[in-house]
Amino acid sequence: MSTPESVVIVGASLAGAKAAETLRVAGFEGRITLIGEEPARPYERPPLSKGYLRGEQPFDTATVHPAGFYDDHDIDLRTSTTVTAIDPYSSEVEVKGGERVAYDRLLLTTGAAPRRLSVPGADHEAVKYLRTVAESDEIREAAVAGGPIVVIGAGWIGSEVAASARQLGAAVSVVDVVSVPLERVLGTEMGAVYRDLHAEHGVTFHLGVGIESIHGDRSVQEVKLTDGTVLPAGAVVVGVGVLPRAELAQAAGLEVDNGVVTDEYLETSVPGIYAAGDVANAYHPHYRRRFRLEHWSSALNQGPAAAWSMLGQKQAYDKIPYFFSDQYDFGMEYRGWSTATDEVVIRHGETEYEFLAFWLRQSRVVAAMNANIWDQGEALETLILSGVQVDRDTLTDPDRELSSLTALR
């Protein structure tokens, strides 16, 4: 593979910005063009539902790099710019207005877009989604006004927004068709922990029920549920999942299947074009299957991995999936990948909200969660990677060091 002279990155995101940084760190001296639709320079999204939303964390602390970084490193950062097409045959991207930008290597870090609610009234301007800093600002304004706020969706975004809105003093109701919050990702037992946590902080849940309609004139006034319940609402926040922004890739003829399909080196079906972050459905060597991970850590780490691959120094992306969440004073980290059929085993700590959770498949730990315990992350990852078989009693025993389970492997 020849050394590229020009790299274009479509998506001024965490993944895109870290890829650009890595190219310069690796000694790449060619042209780097980083293109993003938002007016702001690249920033990390987790604070949008946490510290930034609550007004505790200024925007600058959420940005990937200081304001002068891109000029200092000769990176052509183009904000408020939309790429309208990719032409793999001429190796060019077209931006709105008709300009065409040539590339030798192309990286797609276009991320994901929120799923839209499709019920009567869902297009009301007081129905909010959370993906950008501007949307976080709007939700904060509604929460500070006191609400009431109806959150539709009890996944990560919905749960974190509900917690932040309560901490800002808003009355909050959460609606979802599931039986407990986060049921789809953590299962019923762990989901019940979050249900109880939110209930203790004054959140009202309406679970096992859907949305029939949203009503209001100049502002939202009420949300009607499918069981006939009517909830007062000053604002509605929707968090019902996201969809990969793969339209450009699909139109350009790249293989798309729940995102842009890549190999373990993050290269797509078209040589010279790569994908990273929320949009990439990448093959994972450890799990021997493809994943599309909507996690901060994937954006953080896949961008640099793709940069090395674009320079011909291929590095298989094999990091174990990781994400974290902070709600009220309850923090957690989750590593690995589990399914709904995996068994959950709990090692209890000193308090109700202090524990380790293990997901078992054929007596092997495939995923683990540390909740308000912060010194076990490395041991948990080693245990997952080891693939050793371990019995339930050993996992639940607080006197058994996790490191001892893999010491004799």
Residue, then its C-alpha position, 0 to 999 in steps of 0.5 A: m500500500s502506497t503512502p497517502e498524500s491526502v486523507v479526508i475524514v467525513g465526520a468531525s466527531l470524536a472518532g474523526a478528530k482522534a484519527a486526525e490527531t493520530l495521523r500527525v502523531a504517526g508522522f503523516e505530513g500530507r493533507i488532512t481535511l476534517i469535515g463536520e456538519e455542526p458549527a462547533r469543533p469536535y466534542e465528546r457526546p457523553p457529557l451532553s446527558k450528564g455534566y454538560l446538561r446539568g451545567e456543571q461542565p463547560f463546553d470547552t471541557a467536552t471538546v476533543h482538542p483545544a481551539g488552536f489544535y487544528d491550525d497548529h497541526d495543519i488540519d483543515l477543519r471544516t465545520s458547518t459543512t455537509v458532504t453530499a456524495i462520495d465518488p469512489y471512482s474519482s476518489e473525491v467527496e462532494v460538499k454542499g455547494g458543489e466543491r469536490v475534495a480529493y482523497d487518497r484515503l477516506l475515513l467515514t466517522t458520520g456517527a448515528a442519528p436518533r430514531r424519530l418518534s412516529v405518533p401524532g404530535a411527535d413533530h412538535e418543536a418541544v419534542k427534543y432529541l439528544r445528539t448535539v450540544a444545541e439539543s442538550d442546551e434546549i433540554r437543560e432550559a426545559a429542565v431548569a424551568g421545572g418541567p414536567i418533562v416526559v422522557i420516552g425511552a428508558g435506555w441509556i440516553g433516557s435514563e441519564v437525561a431523567a437523572s440530570a433533569r431531576q438533579l436540575g429540579a424538574a418533575v420527570s416521568v419515563v415511559d417505555v414498553v419494557s418492564v424495567p429500564l435498560e432491560r434490553v442491554l442489562g436484563t431484568e435484574m440489573g434493570a430493576v436496580y436502575r428502576d429503584l434508583h430512579a424511583e428513590h430520586g422521584v422519577t415516575f415510571h410508566l413501563g410496559v406501555g407505549i405512546e399514543s399521541i402528544h398534544g399541545d399548541r405553542s408548547v407541549q401540554e400532555v402525552k397520552l399513553t396507550d393505556g389511556t394515561v395522560l401525562p402533563a408535559g412542558a417538554v418531551v425528550v425522546g431516546v428510543g435508539v439511534l440509526p447509523r448514518a450510512e446513507l453516503a456510504q450506501a449511495a457510493g456502493l459500499e457494503v452496508d448492513n446495520g452500518v458500514v461493514t468493515d473488516e478487523y482493520l476498519e477498511t470497508s468493502v471499497p479499498g482505501i475507504y475506512a469507517a470508525g465509531d457509531v457508523a462502523n459495523a466492524y469485525h471483531p477478532h475476539y468474538r469472531r463476528r461483526f459489531r456496531l458499537e454505539h459507545w464512547s470508547s469505540a469512537l475514542n479507539q477506532g479512530p486511531a486504529a483506522a488512522w494507522s491502517m490508512l497509513g499501511q500499518k494495519q492494527a486489528y481493532d480488538k479492544i473489548p467493548y466498554f461503556f460507562s454511565d453516571q446517574y445521580d451518585f451511582g456510577m458503573e463501567y461495563r465491559g464485554w458483550s452479552t445476550a439476553t440468554d446469559e446468566v447474571v451473577i452478582r458479587h455484592g458489596e457493602t451497600e445496595y449500589e456497590f457490586l460486581a455483576f458477571w454475565l456467564r455463558q457456558s461458565r465463562v464470563v463474557a461481560a462484567m459490570n463494576a458498580n461504584i467499585w473502581d479498582q477491578g476494571e483491569a481484572l474484569e477485562t482480563l477475566i473476560l479475555s481469558g475465557v476460563q470457566v468459573d463457577r458461580d460460588t467463586l464469582t459471588d465470594p467477595d474474599r476471592e481475588l478476581s486475579s486468582l481466577t486467571a493466574l493458573r491459565 
